[in-house]
Amino acid sequence: MSLVNDALKRAKDSQRKGNAPAPGPQFRPAEPTAPAAKGVNLLVPMAIGLIVIVGLILASQNRQKTVARESAPKPAAPAAVPAAKPVEVTVSTPAPVAPAPAVAEKAASAPAPVASAPEPTLKLKAIFYSPGHSTAIINGKTVKAGDVYKGFRVAAITQTSATLVSATQTNVMTLEPD
């Protein structure tokens, strides 16, 4: 162990007596920098924050308007006159009698009873359900809540049914399996 200690002492002595350490690489002196403008550094984050806040306010107002528009009562559709059902008229005459000329003229000028078209048959073909934005296909026409179709106002569309309302009746249509 003493050999090691002696060697270390000799190495220390030679360093003290020996050469001065070699000069390191020459560094260029630091250039003074202009102090950064603190206002400009804060301006960008403040502008981004302001834009985000304004965007959130506008989105909130738009959502409130949409909710108010959806929850507001829809103006009632004009009252539809229910179609009259066809009336069958049976005329029976006991024997052919020649009518008086004035009576025959009146009978010819009287309007014939007009048969109205039967009530339209509505068939629910499909439903595209999305809360607040649902649509349905009725007789090949796409409708959404609030639309008027063949005298009926579409009151509601659920995942499995569509409710149509007229002045005199309510029609709840469900999807039929094919």
C-alpha positions, 0 to 999 in steps of 0.5 A: 500500500505504501507503494501506491501512496508514494506514487500518488505523492510523486504525481502530485509533486510533479503536477505542482512543479510541472507545466501550467495547464494548457489554455482552453479554447478561446471563447468570444465574449457574450454580446449584449442583447436588447431586453425583450419587450414584456408587453409583446410577449404577453400580447400573443397569449392574451389575444389567443385567450380573448379569441377563445372566450369570444368564440365560447360566448358566440357558441353559447348564444347560438346554442341558446337560440337553437334550444329556444327555437326548438322549444318555442311552439310552432305556429299551428298549421291552417285547419284542414277541412276533413275530406267528406266521405263519398256518399252513395245515392241510389235512385229507384223509380217505380216506372218510367214516367215522362217528366214535365218539361220544367222538371226535366230541365231542373234535373239536368241543371242540378250539379251531380254529387262530387265524390272527394278523394279518399284520405291519403294513406300515410306509410312510415318508410324509415327513421334517421334518429339523432336527438334534436335532428331526427328525420323520417321518410313518409311516402317517400318524402323526407320530413323533420319535426315541425314540417307539414305534410299532406295536412299533418304537422310532424309533431315528434320523431322518436327512434321507432315512431313518428307522430303526425297531428292535424286539426282533427286527429293524431296519427302515431306511425310506427315502423313496420317490419318488411 
